[in-house]
Amino acid sequence: MLNACWACSFALTSAAAAGPPSLLANGGFEMPALAAGAFRYAPKQGQWIFGPGAGISGNDSAFTAGNPPAREGRQVAFLQNAGSIQQLVYLALPGYYGLDLKSAQRANLSYPAPAQTIRLLVDGATVGDYRPPTTGYANAYRTFYAPAGIHSITLSGLARAGDQTAFVDDVGLNRRSWGFWDPGLVDGAVKSAYLTPTKGTREDPLSLPTPCLWADADPLLIPNNTCSPQPSAYSSSFPFWENTTWDSDARHWAFVVNNEPTQNLCNPGAPDLSIPRSSPGSGIAGFVVLRDSGETFNRAHLVLDQTAGTNPCRGGITFMAFGAQANRGNVDPIVALNPRSAPSTIAFTAKLWAFEPDSPSWFRLVLLTGWPDASGRWVPRQIQLNLFGGGLDGFLDRHWNWPVQDNLFPHGGADIAIVDANIASRMCGIDLPLLMTAGEEIAYTINIDSLFRCVSDHDGFSDRMPSTPDLAVYGVHWAVENAAPPTVAVPGAIWVSVHGMRTF
């Protein structure tokens, strides 16, 4: 068993500072000013256009009496059933923009109703959906690319039956920057892959199903990766939540921990959180952000240890990842392919502390982006770059199905290129050494644009990388994975850390 014992806690801290003024007008819905306790459908004012079923409400109205006060000012917008609000906005520069808002489900209904879902559309095209988790106001973030010019920003309810209402407040639109929200891991705040602390429970079930990208007979499909149905709800006592604190206003690093395949019925929790996180050395999946003795910086430690035989799924393949993801705490894209006005290179330091010899363990850098296929269908693309010499992959193009919404990894699935660092070094003419020995530490500098282009040119993806300027890489994650008997002969165990991440 790996010797990885600390008396430590899961680091979760501060919120990001307030950003620049919003490009949207009247984002708090304070105009027109209503009398105390009043509400109005389709108010006439010069910024937002209200469709049928949408309007504004003050605090303590027949709509809002069961909810907390507005988060900004004293009024909110309401989206009842298919109600929508729209505003035209001029964007002076092309680039990535982010819509931030606070929203809540209506509380004071006289009968139970399903939860309302809010859809963001830009120029009529769907950017993403968000379902407020509770009747308290929670933050939501959505990022999209837009050329310069006039654009329509629409928030629309998706409910079509009953009386389902969500409230929206403090809506902001700003041009996004690039890079890690927390360069160097100074803050170290970490949350799960889901946007709410109750996601996957009966009070806040997963959004299912998402159509899978690939047919079960696809020759490139990862073995046993059929588009199987998965539960939408799990026990509210799932132990992952028992050792975390939740602050929906804070930027954060994203964390996932899984038994693969996720549809194993022996898993106690939701996909991306299907086994508990423990302190390193006390369970199968140990994770912590801390400052080691004598050092002046934080490290994120990832420890998978199946030698104790405590996996709830016999022979389970464990996967744990930590990283930065737009719309999951980082808000901004990290780097760009075909860069024009964005960074394209990441740097970080990784240390291999220990591993079980001859065990099937991996340490990978996972990079997420996307581009259309030949038919015009948008396909998420992923590189899994193996940095550990104890488990080697070679060079592969694989297809992966993922029928779960509302979590970190791409809805529907992805086209995945899997490549070992030594192969990428030789094939692409870049310096990507493998971690090989316990105690070894390597400072990596990786041009992500060059890596994607090289992998694409060598048929690592089913469709070649396009020339789209500033194509966003929206996820950068460090992942460990291993297996246990009887799936493999030797139980997996690996301990790595990462720190010093930055972009340029």
N, C-alpha and C positions, 0 to 999 in steps of 0.2 A: 504494500500500500504506500502511496506517496505521503511523505512527511510534510504536511502543509497545515500547521495548526497556528491560528492567531486568535487572540481575544479582540474581536473587531466587530464593526457594524457595517451595514449597507449604507454607503454615503448617498444622502439625498439632501441637496441644499438649494440655495437662492434662486430667485426668479430673475429673468433678464430685465435690463433697464428699458424704460419707455422709448419707443422709436420715434421717427420723424412724423410730422402731421400727415394725416390720411389724405389720399387723393380723392376720396369720396366726400361728398357734402352731407351734413346732417346724419352722420353715422350713429348718433345716439337717439334719433327720432324725437328730438325735443321740439320740432316745429311740424305742424302748428301746436301751440301750447293748449292742452285740454284742461278743463276744470278738474279739480281733485276727484278721483274715483271714476272718471269717465273713460270711455273708449269710443272709437269711430272707425267704421269701415271706409276704405278708399278715400282717405282725406285728400284734399286738394292742396298741393304745395309744389314748389318748383324743383325739387330734387328727385325724389323717388316717385315712380309710377306704381300705384297699387292696383293689382288685379282683383277680381272677385274672390272673396274669402280672406283678404288681407287688410290690415289696418294698423292703427296704433292704439296703445292703451297706457293709461297712467297706472301708478301703483294703487292697489286695493280696489280695482274695478271688478266687475262681474267676471272678467277674464283672469285677472292677476291676483285676486284676493288670497289665494292659497300659496302663492310663490313669494320668495324673498324680494326685496325692493330691486328696482332696476340697478344694473351695475354702473351705468353712466347716466347722470341726471335722474329724472323721475318718470321717464316714459320708455316704452319698448315697442317694437313692431310685433304683430302676431301673424302667423301663417296658419290659417285654419283649413284643413283638408288640402285642396289643390291651390290655395291662395299663393300669390307670388308678389314680389317687389322687384323693381328694376330701376337702374340708374345708368345714364350714359356718362362716360368719363373719357377725357382726353389723356392719352399716354404719350408723353413727348419723346420717349426713347424706347427702342425695342429691347426686350429682355424678359427676365423672369419677374413676375409680380406675385405677391401673396395677399390673400384675403384672410384677415383675422376677425373673429367675431365671438361673442358670448351668447349662449343659447340655453334654453331650458324647456322641458316638457310642462304643459299646463297641469296644475295640481287640482284645481277646484271643480272637478267634473262630478256630476251627480251619479254617474255610472262608470264602470271601468271601460277604458278605451285603449286600443293598441297605441304604441308610441308613434309619434310623427317623425318623419325623416325629411331632412332639408337637402335639396339639391342645388349646387352652384353651377350656373351655366355662364359661359363667356361667349358672346356673339351667338347664342343659341346652342352651343356645343357643351355637353356635360363635362365638367372638370372633376367633380367628385360629389359623393353623398356623405352626409353626417347626421347621425341620430343622437340628439342630446341624451345623455345617460340617465339624468334624474330631473327633478323639479328645481334643483339648484342650478345657478348659471355656471356653465363650464366653457372653457376656451376650445375653439376649433381653429385649425390652420389649413389652408389649401393654397398650393403654389401652381402657377401656370405660366406658359410663355405667350407673349403677345407682341406683334409688331407695333411700331409707332402709329398713332392715329386714334380715332374715336371708337370706343368699344362699349358694348352693353354688358352690364354685370347684373345677373338675375339670381335671386334666391327664391326657390319654389318648394312648396310642400308637396309630398308625394302621396299623401293619404287620399283614398277615393271612397271611403265608407265611414259611417259613424260620425263622430265629432272628435277629430284629432287635431290638436293645436300645439305648436311650438312657438316660443318667444325668442326674439333676436334683439341684441343690443350691442352697442359699442363696436360697430362694423368699421373696420379700417382696411385700406388698400394702399400698399407701398411697394416700391420696386425692391426686389430682393437683392442681397449681395451674394457672395460665394464664400465657401470655406466652412471649417468646423466652428460650431458655436462656442466651443470651449478649447481653444488651441492649447496644446500642452497638458490637457487634463488637469487644469488648475482647480476648477470647481468640482467636477466628478459626480454631479447629480445624475442618477440613473433611474429609469422607470421601465415598465414592461413594454412589450410590443403593441399593446392595446392602449387606446386613448382614455379608458376609464378603469377605475379599480374594481368594478363589478362585471366587466365584460366577460361573457361566457357563462354567467350565472343565469338563473331563471328570471331574475328581475331585469336583466340586460343581456338577452341571448345574442349569440353570433348571428350575423347576417348570412343566411344560406338560402339557396345555393348560389355559387358563382359558376357559370359555365366554364368547363375546363378548356384549355387551349387545344389540347391534342387528343386524338382518338386513342382508345385503348390498344388498337392494333398498330399504332405508329411505330415504325422500326427503330426510331431514335429514343423512344420513351424509356426512361429509367425503369429497370425491372421492378415489378410489383407496384408500379406507380399509377394504377388505374384511377379513374375519377370516382372513387367510392364515396358514398354519402357519409357524413360525419355528424355527430351530435351537435345541436346548437346551444345546449345548456349543460352545465356541470354543477357540482355541489358548491354552494356559497361558502363552505368551509374549506375550500381548496387551500392547502397550506402555503402556497406561494405568497398569498396576501398577508399572512400572519407576521412576516418579518420585513415589511416595507411600509413606508410612509408615502402619502400621495398628495401632491400639490399640482393641480391642473394648470396653474399659471406659470410654472417654471419651465424654462428650456431644459433639455435633458438628453443624455445618451440613452439609446434604446437597447433593451436586453431581451433575449429569447432563450428558452431552454425546452428541449423536446425529446421525446422518445420517437424514433422513426420505425415504421410509418405512423403518422399521427393518428390514423383511425384505429390503432390498437385499442380495443375496449378495456384493456387493463390500465390505461393511462387515467390518472385521477383528475386531470385538468384539461383545459382547452388547448388547441393547437397553438404553438409558440410558447405555451406555459404548461406543458403536459406533465412535467415532474417538478417537485419543489426545488427552489434555490436554497442552498445551505451555505454556511461559512465554510471556506476551504478546509478540508481535512475532516469534516463532520458529516459528509453525505456524498451522494453520487455526483452532484453538480454543484461545485463550490465556486462562488464569485464574490469579489470584494474590490472596492477602490480604496487604496490606502497609501500612506507615505511610509515607506520602509525605514527602519532604524538607520540613522546616519545619513539619509538622503533628503534632498530639498524639493522633491517633486513627487507627484502621485503616480502610481501604477495601477492599471486594471489587471487583476489576477484572475485567470480562468483555469479551473482545475476540474477535470473529469476523472473519476476514479471508480471503475467497476470491479476492482479486485475484492471488495468486501461482499459482493453478491447481493446488494440491496436494491437492485433495480426492480420496480413493480412489474415490468414486462420482461418475462424470461427471454434472455438473449437479445434484449432491446439494443438498438443503435442510438446512442445519445448524441445530441447536437446542442451546443450552447454558443451564443454569439453576443457580442457587445459592439456597438458602433454608432455612427451618425446617420440619420435618415431624415430627409425633408418630410415635413408633415408628421413626424414623430419626434418632436423635441428640437431638432436642428433648425427647422423652418426653411432655411436656405438650401439650394443645391450645393454640393461640395466642390466639385471640379467640373470641367466641360471637355467634351470631345470636339475636335475641329475648333479650338479656342480662337476667339477674336477679341473678346473683352473680359475673359474669365481665366482663372488659374486652371492648369491641367496636370499639376504634379503634386503628389502627396509625399510627406516624409513622416516616419515614425521609427521607434526603436522597439524591437521585440527580443525577449529573453526566454530561452528554453531552460526551465529550472529542473525538470525531471520528467521521465517517461518510463513506462514499463517496456523493457526490451522484448522485441519480437511481437509486440501487441499491435493490432490494427488501429493506430491513432493518427489523426491528422490535425494540422494547424493551418488554416487557410485565411487569405484575404478575400473577402467577398465584395464584389463591385456590381452595382445595379444601375442600369439605364434602360433605354428602349428605343426602337424605331420600327417603321412599318415593314411588313413583308410584301411580296410581289403583288398581292391582291389589295393592298392598302390597309389591311388589318394591323392595328398597333400590337406589337409583340414586345413584352419586357425581355431584356437581354441581361445576362449575368455572366461574369467571369468569377470562377473559383480558382484562385491562385494558391497552390499548395506550397507552403514555406517550410515544411518539416520533412526531413529525410526519412523518418521512420515509417511513414505511410505514403506510398507513391501512387499516382494516378495515371501518369503518361499524358497524352493529349487527346481529348475527346470532345465531341459535340453531342449533347444530350438534350432531350426534351423532358420537362417536368410539369406535372399537373398540381394545382393547388386550389381546391374548390371552396376556399374560405374567404369571406370578406372581413373588413374591419380590423385587419391585423397588419403586420409589418411587411411581409413578403408579397410579391405581386399577385393580385387577384387573378385567378385563372391559371397561372403557371408562368413558365419562362423558357426561353431558349438559352441553354447553359453551355459555356465553354469551360472545361475543366483542364487545367494545365499545371504541371510541376514547374517550380521556379527554375530549376536547372535546364529544363527543356525550353522554357521561355527565354532564358538567357542566351542559349545557343541559337535558337530560331530567330530571335528578334535583335540580337546584338546589344542587349542591355544587361546590366550587372544586377542579378537577382540570386544571391547565394541561398542555399538551403541551410536551415538550422539542423545540425547533425548530432551535437554532443550536449550532455547536461551541463548547465552553467554557461553555455555560449550565448552571447548577446550581439545582435546585428542592428546597425542603424541603416534603415532602408530609405532610399529615395527613388520613387517610381513615377515616371511620366505615364499617366493613365491613358492619355490620348494615343501615345505611341504603342502602348500595350494592346489596347483595343484594336487599333488599326492592323497591327501585326497578326493578332489572333484571327481577325476577320480575313486578312489576306491569305491565311493558311487554312481557310475553311473551318474555323472553329465555331462559326454560327451558320445557321441555315440560310440567312440572307446577309449580304455584304453590308458593312457599315456605310451609311450615307455620308454626304458631305455637308449636312445641315450645320450651320455655324452655331457654336456655343450649345451643342447638344448636351443636356444636363446629365451628369452622373449624380443621382439623387440618394444613393446609399453607399456607404463605405463601412464594412463590418469586419471584425476579427473573430474567427470561429474555430472551435475545437470540436472534434467528433471522434467517437470510438464505439466499439462493440464488446459484447460479452459472450461467453459460452451459453448455449450450444451453437450460437450463430458463428462463433469463431473459436479457435483452440485456446488462445491466450486472452485473458480479460484485459481490456484496454485501460490505460491510465496515462494522462498527460497533464503537465502543469506549465503554462506559459504566462507571460505578462506583456503588456504593451504600454507605451507612454510616449510623450513628446510629439504627438501628432500635429501636423500643420500642413498648409497648402501654399503653393506659390506658382 
